[in-house]
Amino acid sequence: MSRQTDSLAGLGRIARLKADLEMRRFAAFRAHVDAARQRIGQLEDELQALYRAEEAFSVSEARLVNALARDRSLALLGAERDLERMLPGYEQVRQAAAREFGRAEAVSAVREDMIAQARLDRARRAGGT
């Protein structure tokens, strides 16, 4: 039984290393996605602020606001496209991290169950003889 638990301990270490690697990849990807979402929010705020002016403005000021709005709108569309391209990869990395984490937890639980069963078996044998 000790060889099996030792083997599971080794598998557990490997599984934890793989889970750690996948979690790091996920954290890096999430940082990029969060930055893209923050950029989208910033552009939306800037776009809304352009038209929030309560004072009347001249034709030349209106042209300037419209030109700025066009630039912000194009940047917003680009940022949204970038985020849309990121999301499938983000979901794949998230699923891989969850899978590896679950695998590490499962190996650890099986090892703990085997150790507990071995203790119980030893206690039964010691009590029975």
C-alpha positions in Angstrom: 0.0 0.0 0.0 2.9 2.3 0.7 4.2 2.1 -2.9 0.7 3.1 -4.1 0.5 6.1 -1.8 4.0 7.1 -2.7 3.1 6.9 -6.4 0.0 8.9 -5.7 2.1 11.5 -3.9 4.3 11.8 -6.9 1.3 12.1 -9.2 -0.1 14.7 -6.8 3.0 16.8 -7.0 2.9 16.7 -10.8 -0.8 17.5 -10.8 -0.2 20.5 -8.5 2.6 21.7 -10.7 0.5 21.5 -13.8 -2.4 23.2 -12.0 -0.1 26.0 -10.8 1.1 26.5 -14.4 -2.4 26.6 -15.8 -3.5 29.0 -13.0 -0.7 31.3 -13.9 -1.6 31.2 -17.5 -5.2 31.9 -16.6 -4.2 34.8 -14.3 -2.1 36.4 -17.1 -4.9 36.0 -19.6 -7.4 37.4 -17.2 -5.2 40.4 -16.7 -5.3 41.1 -20.4 -9.1 40.6 -20.6 -9.6 42.9 -17.6 -7.4 45.5 -19.2 -9.4 45.3 -22.4 -12.7 45.6 -20.5 -11.3 48.6 -18.5 -10.3 50.2 -21.8 -13.8 49.7 -23.2 -15.3 51.3 -20.1 -12.9 54.2 -20.3 -13.8 54.9 -24.0 -17.5 54.6 -23.3 -17.1 57.2 -20.4 -15.1 59.5 -22.7 -17.7 59.2 -25.4 -20.6 60.0 -23.0 -18.6 62.9 -21.6 -18.3 64.5 -25.0 -22.1 65.0 -25.3 -22.8 65.7 -21.6 -22.0 69.4 -22.0 -24.9 71.5 -20.8 -23.8 74.7 -22.4 -24.7 75.6 -26.0 -21.7 75.4 -28.3 -20.9 76.9 -31.7 -20.8 75.1 -35.0 -17.0 74.8 -34.9 -17.2 73.3 -31.4 -19.9 70.9 -32.6 -17.6 69.8 -35.4 -14.8 69.3 -32.9 -17.0 67.2 -30.6 -18.3 65.1 -33.5 -14.7 64.5 -34.7 -13.7 63.5 -31.2 -16.7 61.3 -30.9 -15.9 59.6 -34.2 -12.4 58.9 -33.0 -13.6 57.5 -29.6 -16.3 55.4 -31.4 -13.8 53.9 -33.7 -11.4 53.2 -30.8 -14.3 51.6 -28.9 -15.3 49.4 -31.8 -11.6 48.3 -32.1 -11.4 47.6 -28.4 -14.6 45.6 -28.4 -13.3 43.5 -31.4 -10.1 42.9 -29.6 -12.0 41.6 -26.5 -14.2 39.4 -28.7 -11.1 37.8 -30.1 -9.6 37.2 -26.7 -12.7 35.6 -25.1 -12.6 32.2 -26.7 -9.0 31.7 -25.7 -9.7 33.1 -22.2 -12.5 30.5 -21.8 -10.2 27.7 -22.9 -7.5 28.7 -20.5 -10.1 29.1 -17.7 -11.4 25.6 -18.4 -7.9 24.1 -18.5 -7.0 25.7 -15.2 -10.2 24.4 -13.6 -9.6 20.9 -15.0 -6.0 20.8 -13.7 -7.0 22.1 -10.3 -9.7 19.5 -10.1 -7.3 16.8 -11.1 -4.8 17.8 -8.4 -7.6 17.8 -5.8 -8.9 14.4 -6.9 -5.4 12.8 -6.8 -4.9 14.3 -3.3 -8.3 13.0 -2.1 -7.6 9.5 -3.4 -4.3 9.4 -1.7 -5.8 10.6 1.6 -8.5 7.9 1.3 -5.9 5.2 0.7 -3.9 6.4 3.7 -7.0 6.4 5.9 -8.0 3.0 4.7 -4.6 1.6 5.4 -4.7 3.0 8.9 -8.1 1.5 9.4 -6.9 -1.9 8.1 -3.9 -1.8 10.4 -6.1 -0.9 13.4 -8.4 -3.8 12.6 -5.5 -6.2 12.3 -4.0 -5.0 15.5 -7.3 -5.2 17.4 -8.1 -8.6 15.9 -4.9 -10.4 16.8 
